[in-house]
Amino acid sequence: MQILQLRSRVKVLGAVVVAAAVAGACDEKPTPLDKNLLVNASFEEVGNGLPKRWKISNFRGLEGMKAAFYGVDDTISHDGERSFYFRADGDARRFYTLSQEVRVRGANRVRLQGRVKSIGVEKRHGQYPQANLALTYYDESRERFVAARFADVGTEMNLGTSDGWTSVDEVYPLPRNTAFVVVHCVLGASGQIWFDDLSLQVPSGLPWQQAEGELFTHYWLQERPYPEGSIDYQMQLYDYYAGRLGIPRENQERIMYYFYPDTTLLRETMGITGHSYVDYKRRQIHSIDPVDNHEIVHLLTDSYGVLPKVLSEGTAFCLMDDLNGEPIQPLAQRLLLAGELPTLETILHPFAFRSVESTNLIAAAASFVGYVLKFGGSVRFLELHRTLSSVPDYEAFAAVFEQVYGGPLTDAEAYWRRVLASTDFSEGEKSQLKP
């Protein structure tokens, strides 16, 4: 892959603290850092049988169904003298949540802590996999960001019987423009569960060093700076991908790239289990790798729309032109001649990754994307992104494809497979299709 050796204009701004809370409107103070934002977090203050400042509401089930019990327990506690409990038997079908709303300003993550104790918790038929703490996010108008689920995130379900009080300590990234976070204590199964000593905080930032490039803002910590040349190379890689996709510079938004010294700090900071985290809404990459050559493709195309899952991944691998150490088109050709290259109908199935070997899926998707980019051009490819309003099934995708490209998807697939089978990859650019 030929990449022009360009220098990024980088200005080092020195050590700064990227705080998780910043000032919002001029008449409202920023959310305080490292402070418990919950009121009456241990349920010590009680009024009318419920903890003050907390709200009980229906979680699942209809009026008239057998309901779970709930209340303040002054015989069991972890902090102070009281806790809150839910109790239900196997016939219960109506469940509740105890919740409190918290105001946040400018936060990009929150830390949820608490203590949970369970006895005999089990999900029976007709019940729900909730016996935990959960968070729901709202914008300034109190609209949900994702309304399909009861909550946006939740801790693990506390099944069975715990050995004493279980500690909960999780960090969750927030959607951009989150204004309110609702903390829930919830039970949707049989058994009994207690909650106590809860906390929701906006954790303080890390002492990041910062460098402003042309389209990236790079962050790192003093103990592990970016390797020499990596910042420039990231920009070159990004420009190469943008050029292949036909995305002009004025349509490209700034990306915040956080480079962590080790996996442990990344996981503790972002509350994840992997070695990277990408926030597409905030256009942030959090990684232990100094250069990313995959997620930046998604960040480039995301503002135009989102292709079905496998094709979206195929786009990234197409531009990277590498899958498990092999160039895409020769790999796809080998699978095709062996009768192992999946069809587009297979690729576009919602559960494709569950039923087909992932390497074969990605190779086919990346090869098809390469064919579409080469013979259909980048303008139509981006138009395909714009026209897809949701992740469709094969028939819906085929209809949109024909609308954008002016011909049936079946014809495009047949021609792609013929070209792939007949191209000699031993000469010229190793991974280019030839008509």
C-alpha positions as CSV (number, residue, x, y, z in Angstrom):
1,M,0.0,0.0,0.0
2,Q,1.5,3.3,-1.1
3,I,1.0,6.1,1.4
4,L,2.4,9.6,0.9
5,Q,4.9,10.6,3.6
6,L,3.3,13.7,4.9
7,R,4.0,15.5,8.2
8,S,1.1,16.3,10.5
9,R,1.2,19.8,11.9
10,V,1.3,18.9,15.6
11,K,1.4,21.4,18.4
12,V,2.1,19.9,21.9
13,L,-0.1,21.7,24.4
14,G,1.5,20.1,27.5
15,A,0.1,18.4,30.4
16,V,-3.6,18.8,30.9
17,V,-6.3,17.1,32.9
18,V,-9.2,16.0,30.7
19,A,-11.9,16.3,33.3
20,A,-15.0,14.2,33.0
21,A,-17.1,17.2,33.9
22,V,-17.0,20.6,32.2
23,A,-19.1,23.7,32.5
24,G,-22.3,23.6,30.6
25,A,-24.7,26.5,30.4
26,C,-23.2,29.6,32.0
27,D,-25.9,29.6,34.7
28,E,-25.2,26.0,35.8
29,K,-22.2,24.7,37.7
30,P,-20.4,21.6,36.3
31,T,-21.1,18.3,37.9
32,P,-18.7,17.8,40.8
33,L,-16.0,15.1,40.3
34,D,-15.5,12.0,42.5
35,K,-18.6,12.9,44.6
36,N,-21.6,10.6,45.3
37,L,-24.5,12.3,43.4
38,L,-27.1,10.0,44.9
39,V,-29.1,11.4,47.8
40,N,-30.0,9.0,50.7
41,A,-27.8,6.4,49.0
42,S,-28.0,3.9,51.9
43,F,-31.8,4.3,52.4
44,E,-31.5,5.5,56.0
45,E,-34.2,8.2,55.6
46,V,-37.6,6.7,55.2
47,G,-41.1,8.2,54.5
48,N,-44.3,6.3,53.8
49,G,-42.5,3.0,53.8
50,L,-40.0,4.0,51.1
51,P,-36.6,5.6,51.0
52,K,-36.8,9.4,50.7
53,R,-35.7,10.8,47.3
54,W,-36.3,7.4,45.7
55,K,-39.2,6.4,43.4
56,I,-40.9,3.0,43.0
57,S,-42.4,2.2,39.6
58,N,-43.6,-0.7,37.6
59,F,-40.9,-2.5,35.7
60,R,-42.6,-5.5,34.1
61,G,-46.1,-7.0,34.3
62,L,-49.7,-5.7,34.4
63,E,-52.0,-4.8,37.2
64,G,-53.8,-7.9,38.5
65,M,-50.8,-10.1,38.0
66,K,-49.1,-11.6,41.1
67,A,-46.6,-9.0,42.2
68,A,-43.2,-8.9,43.9
69,F,-42.9,-7.5,47.4
70,Y,-40.5,-4.6,48.3
71,G,-39.6,-2.4,51.1
72,V,-37.1,-1.0,53.6
73,D,-35.4,-3.7,55.7
74,D,-34.1,-2.5,59.1
75,T,-32.7,-5.9,60.1
76,I,-30.1,-6.3,57.3
77,S,-27.6,-3.6,56.1
78,H,-24.1,-3.0,54.9
79,D,-23.9,0.7,55.7
80,G,-26.0,2.2,58.5
81,E,-29.1,0.5,59.8
82,R,-31.2,-0.1,56.7
83,S,-31.3,-1.6,53.2
84,F,-33.9,-1.9,50.5
85,Y,-35.2,-5.3,49.2
86,F,-37.3,-7.0,46.6
87,R,-38.8,-10.4,47.1
88,A,-40.8,-12.6,44.7
89,D,-41.8,-16.2,44.3
90,G,-41.9,-18.4,41.1
91,D,-45.4,-17.3,40.2
92,A,-44.7,-13.5,40.3
93,R,-45.1,-11.7,37.0
94,R,-45.3,-8.1,38.1
95,F,-42.1,-6.4,39.1
96,Y,-40.8,-3.0,40.2
97,T,-37.8,-0.8,40.1
98,L,-36.5,1.6,42.8
99,S,-34.9,4.5,41.0
100,Q,-33.4,8.0,41.5
101,E,-32.6,10.5,38.8
102,V,-29.3,12.3,38.8
103,R,-28.4,15.5,36.9
104,V,-25.0,15.5,35.0
105,R,-23.4,18.1,32.9
106,G,-20.7,17.4,30.3
107,A,-19.7,14.0,31.7
108,N,-18.4,11.3,29.4
109,R,-18.6,8.5,31.9
110,V,-19.9,7.6,35.3
111,R,-18.9,5.2,38.1
112,L,-21.6,3.0,39.6
113,Q,-20.9,1.4,43.0
114,G,-22.9,-0.4,45.6
115,R,-23.5,-3.5,47.6
116,V,-25.9,-6.3,46.7
117,K,-27.0,-9.4,48.6
118,S,-29.2,-12.2,47.2
119,I,-30.9,-15.4,48.3
120,G,-32.2,-18.0,45.9
121,V,-32.5,-15.7,42.9
122,E,-33.7,-17.6,39.9
123,K,-35.3,-16.7,36.6
124,R,-38.5,-18.8,36.2
125,H,-40.6,-19.1,33.1
126,G,-42.3,-15.8,32.3
127,Q,-39.9,-13.8,34.5
128,Y,-37.0,-11.5,33.5
129,P,-33.2,-11.6,33.8
130,Q,-32.9,-8.7,36.1
131,A,-31.6,-8.9,39.7
132,N,-29.1,-6.1,39.6
133,L,-28.3,-2.3,39.4
134,A,-29.0,-0.6,36.1
135,L,-28.6,2.9,34.5
136,T,-30.8,4.7,32.0
137,Y,-29.6,7.8,30.1
138,Y,-31.6,10.8,29.0
139,D,-30.8,14.0,27.0
140,E,-31.8,17.5,28.0
141,S,-35.4,17.0,26.9
142,R,-35.5,13.8,28.9
143,E,-35.6,11.7,25.8
144,R,-34.0,8.3,25.8
145,F,-31.0,7.6,23.5
146,V,-32.0,4.0,23.0
147,A,-35.6,3.3,24.0
148,A,-35.8,-0.4,23.0
149,R,-34.6,-1.7,26.3
150,F,-35.6,-1.0,29.9
151,A,-32.1,0.3,30.7
152,D,-29.0,1.3,28.8
153,V,-26.5,-0.7,30.9
154,G,-26.7,-2.9,33.9
155,T,-24.5,-4.9,36.2
156,E,-24.4,-8.7,36.2
157,M,-27.5,-10.5,37.4
158,N,-27.1,-11.7,41.0
159,L,-28.2,-15.3,40.6
160,G,-28.5,-17.8,43.4
161,T,-27.4,-17.0,47.0
162,S,-24.5,-14.7,47.6
163,D,-21.9,-15.2,50.3
164,G,-22.5,-12.0,52.2
165,W,-22.6,-8.6,50.4
166,T,-21.3,-8.5,46.8
167,S,-19.4,-5.3,45.8
168,V,-20.4,-3.6,42.6
169,D,-17.9,-1.1,41.0
170,E,-18.4,-0.4,37.3
171,V,-17.4,2.5,35.0
172,Y,-19.7,3.2,32.0
173,P,-19.2,5.6,29.1
174,L,-22.2,8.0,28.5
175,P,-23.7,9.0,25.2
176,R,-22.9,12.5,24.0
177,N,-25.2,15.1,25.5
178,T,-26.4,13.0,28.4
179,A,-28.1,15.3,30.8
180,F,-29.8,12.9,33.3
181,V,-28.8,9.4,34.5
182,V,-31.4,7.3,36.4
183,V,-30.1,4.6,38.8
184,H,-32.3,1.6,39.2
185,C,-32.4,-1.2,41.8
186,V,-34.4,-4.0,40.1
187,L,-35.6,-7.6,40.5
188,G,-37.4,-9.4,37.7
189,A,-37.0,-13.0,38.9
190,S,-37.9,-15.1,41.9
191,G,-35.9,-15.0,45.2
192,Q,-34.9,-12.0,47.4
193,I,-32.3,-9.3,46.8
194,W,-31.1,-6.4,49.0
195,F,-29.4,-3.2,47.9
196,D,-27.3,-0.8,50.1
197,D,-24.5,1.8,50.1
198,L,-25.0,2.9,46.5
199,S,-22.9,5.6,44.7
200,L,-22.9,7.3,41.3
201,Q,-20.0,9.5,40.6
202,V,-18.4,11.3,37.7
203,P,-14.8,10.2,38.0
204,S,-12.0,12.6,37.6
205,G,-9.8,12.6,34.5
206,L,-6.3,11.4,34.0
207,P,-3.2,13.8,33.5
208,W,-3.2,13.5,29.8
209,Q,-0.6,15.1,27.6
210,Q,-2.3,16.5,24.4
211,A,-1.3,17.2,20.8
212,E,-3.5,18.8,18.2
213,G,-3.0,17.5,14.7
214,E,-4.9,18.3,11.5
215,L,-7.9,16.0,12.2
216,F,-6.8,14.1,15.4
217,T,-6.4,15.3,18.9
218,H,-3.9,12.8,20.5
219,Y,-3.8,12.1,24.2
220,W,-1.2,10.1,26.1
221,L,0.2,9.8,29.6
222,Q,3.7,10.9,30.5
223,E,4.9,7.4,31.4
224,R,4.2,6.2,27.9
225,P,4.4,8.7,25.0
226,Y,3.4,7.9,21.5
227,P,6.2,6.0,19.6
228,E,8.2,8.2,17.2
229,G,6.4,8.7,13.9
230,S,3.1,7.0,15.0
231,I,1.1,10.3,15.1
232,D,2.2,11.2,11.6
233,Y,1.5,7.6,10.3
234,Q,-2.0,7.7,11.8
235,M,-2.8,10.8,9.8
236,Q,-1.3,9.3,6.6
237,L,-3.4,6.1,7.0
238,Y,-6.5,8.2,7.6
239,D,-5.9,10.3,4.5
240,Y,-5.4,7.1,2.5
241,Y,-8.7,5.6,3.6
242,A,-10.6,8.9,3.1
243,G,-9.2,9.1,-0.4
244,R,-10.3,5.5,-1.2
245,L,-13.7,6.4,0.1
246,G,-13.9,9.7,-1.7
247,I,-14.6,11.7,1.5
248,P,-13.4,15.3,1.1
249,R,-11.5,16.9,4.0
250,E,-14.3,19.4,4.7
251,N,-16.6,16.4,5.5
252,Q,-14.2,14.9,8.0
253,E,-14.8,15.5,11.7
254,R,-12.0,15.6,14.4
255,I,-11.2,12.3,16.2
256,M,-10.0,12.2,19.9
257,Y,-7.4,9.4,20.2
258,Y,-6.6,8.3,23.8
259,F,-3.4,6.2,24.0
260,Y,-3.2,4.2,27.2
261,P,0.0,2.8,28.7
262,D,-1.5,-0.6,29.6
263,T,-4.7,-2.6,29.4
264,T,-5.3,-2.4,33.2
265,L,-5.6,1.4,33.2
266,L,-7.8,1.4,30.1
267,R,-10.2,-1.2,31.6
268,E,-10.4,0.6,34.9
269,T,-10.9,4.0,33.3
270,M,-13.5,3.0,30.7
271,G,-15.1,0.0,32.5
272,I,-14.5,-2.5,29.7
273,T,-13.0,-5.9,29.4
274,G,-11.1,-5.6,26.1
275,H,-8.1,-3.6,24.9
276,S,-9.9,-0.8,23.1
277,Y,-13.1,1.2,23.2
278,V,-14.6,3.4,20.5
279,D,-17.3,6.0,21.1
280,Y,-18.7,6.7,17.7
281,K,-21.0,9.5,18.8
282,R,-18.2,11.4,20.5
283,R,-15.7,10.3,17.9
284,Q,-13.3,8.9,20.5
285,I,-10.8,6.0,20.3
286,H,-9.5,4.6,23.6
287,S,-6.7,2.1,22.9
288,I,-3.4,0.6,24.1
289,D,-2.3,0.7,20.4
290,P,-0.7,4.0,19.2
291,V,-2.2,3.6,15.6
292,D,-5.6,2.3,14.7
293,N,-6.2,1.0,11.1
294,H,-9.7,-0.5,11.5
295,E,-12.0,1.7,13.6
296,I,-11.0,4.9,11.8
297,V,-12.8,3.4,8.7
298,H,-16.0,3.1,10.7
299,L,-15.5,6.7,12.0
300,L,-15.1,7.9,8.4
301,T,-18.2,6.2,7.1
302,D,-20.4,6.6,10.2
303,S,-21.6,10.1,9.4
304,Y,-22.9,8.9,6.0
305,G,-24.8,5.9,7.4
306,V,-24.2,2.3,8.6
307,L,-24.1,-0.7,6.3
308,P,-25.3,-4.2,7.6
309,K,-22.8,-5.6,10.1
310,V,-20.8,-7.9,7.9
311,L,-20.5,-5.4,5.1
312,S,-19.5,-2.7,7.5
313,E,-16.7,-4.9,8.8
314,G,-15.9,-5.9,5.2
315,T,-15.4,-2.2,4.3
316,A,-12.7,-1.9,7.0
317,F,-10.9,-5.0,6.0
318,C,-11.2,-4.1,2.3
319,L,-9.3,-0.8,2.9
320,M,-6.8,-2.5,5.2
321,D,-6.3,-5.2,2.5
322,D,-5.3,-7.8,5.1
323,L,-7.1,-10.6,6.8
324,N,-5.1,-12.9,9.0
325,G,-2.0,-11.9,7.0
326,E,-3.5,-12.4,3.5
327,P,-4.5,-9.8,1.0
328,I,-8.3,-9.8,0.5
329,Q,-8.9,-10.6,-3.1
330,P,-6.5,-13.6,-3.4
331,L,-8.0,-14.9,-0.2
332,A,-11.5,-14.5,-1.5
333,Q,-10.6,-16.1,-4.8
334,R,-9.1,-19.1,-3.0
335,L,-12.3,-19.5,-1.0
336,L,-14.5,-19.1,-4.1
337,L,-12.6,-21.8,-6.1
338,A,-12.9,-24.1,-3.1
339,G,-16.7,-23.5,-2.9
340,E,-16.4,-21.9,0.5
341,L,-17.1,-18.2,-0.3
342,P,-20.5,-17.2,1.3
343,T,-23.2,-15.6,-0.9
344,L,-24.5,-12.1,-0.3
345,E,-27.7,-13.6,1.0
346,T,-25.7,-15.4,3.7
347,I,-23.6,-12.3,4.4
348,L,-26.7,-10.2,4.9
349,H,-28.4,-12.6,7.2
350,P,-28.9,-10.9,10.7
351,F,-27.2,-13.9,12.4
352,A,-24.5,-14.6,9.9
353,F,-21.7,-14.5,12.4
354,R,-23.4,-17.3,14.4
355,S,-23.7,-19.8,11.6
356,V,-20.7,-19.1,9.2
357,E,-17.0,-19.1,9.8
358,S,-16.1,-15.4,10.4
359,T,-13.0,-15.4,8.2
360,N,-15.0,-16.6,5.2
361,L,-17.7,-14.0,5.9
362,I,-15.3,-11.1,6.2
363,A,-13.3,-12.2,3.2
364,A,-16.5,-12.3,1.0
365,A,-17.8,-9.0,2.3
366,A,-14.4,-7.2,1.9
367,S,-14.0,-8.6,-1.6
368,F,-17.5,-7.5,-2.6
369,V,-16.9,-4.0,-1.2
370,G,-13.7,-3.8,-3.2
371,Y,-15.6,-4.8,-6.3
372,V,-18.3,-2.1,-5.6
373,L,-15.7,0.6,-4.9
374,K,-13.7,-0.3,-8.1
375,F,-16.5,-0.6,-10.6
376,G,-19.3,1.5,-8.9
377,G,-17.1,4.3,-7.5
378,S,-17.0,5.9,-4.1
379,V,-19.9,8.4,-4.7
380,R,-22.4,5.6,-5.1
381,F,-20.9,3.7,-2.2
382,L,-21.4,6.6,0.1
383,E,-24.9,7.1,-1.3
384,L,-25.6,3.4,-0.4
385,H,-24.7,4.4,3.2
386,R,-27.0,7.4,3.1
387,T,-30.0,5.5,1.7
388,L,-29.9,2.7,4.2
389,S,-32.1,3.9,7.1
390,S,-31.6,0.8,9.2
391,V,-29.9,-2.6,9.1
392,P,-32.0,-4.4,6.6
393,D,-32.5,-8.0,5.5
394,Y,-31.3,-9.3,2.2
395,E,-34.5,-8.3,0.3
396,A,-34.5,-4.7,1.7
397,F,-30.8,-4.3,1.0
398,A,-31.2,-5.6,-2.6
399,A,-34.0,-3.0,-3.2
400,V,-31.8,-0.2,-1.9
401,F,-28.8,-1.4,-3.9
402,E,-30.8,-1.5,-7.1
403,Q,-32.0,2.1,-6.4
404,V,-28.5,3.4,-5.9
405,Y,-26.6,1.4,-8.6
406,G,-29.4,1.1,-11.2
407,G,-29.2,-2.7,-11.5
408,P,-30.2,-5.8,-9.6
409,L,-28.0,-7.0,-6.7
410,T,-28.1,-10.5,-8.2
411,D,-26.5,-9.3,-11.4
412,A,-23.8,-7.4,-9.4
413,E,-23.1,-10.5,-7.3
414,A,-22.8,-12.8,-10.4
415,Y,-20.4,-10.4,-12.1
416,W,-18.3,-10.0,-9.0
417,R,-17.9,-13.7,-8.6
418,R,-17.0,-14.1,-12.3
419,V,-14.4,-11.3,-12.1
420,L,-13.0,-12.7,-8.9
421,A,-12.7,-16.2,-10.3
422,S,-11.0,-15.1,-13.5
423,T,-8.6,-12.4,-12.2
424,D,-4.9,-13.2,-12.1
425,F,-3.5,-11.8,-8.9
426,S,0.1,-12.8,-9.6
427,E,0.9,-9.5,-11.5
428,G,0.3,-5.8,-10.8
429,E,-1.4,-4.7,-7.6
430,K,-1.8,-7.9,-5.7
431,S,-5.4,-7.4,-4.5
432,Q,-7.0,-5.5,-7.4
433,L,-9.9,-7.1,-9.4
434,K,-9.6,-6.9,-13.2
435,P,-12.6,-7.0,-15.5
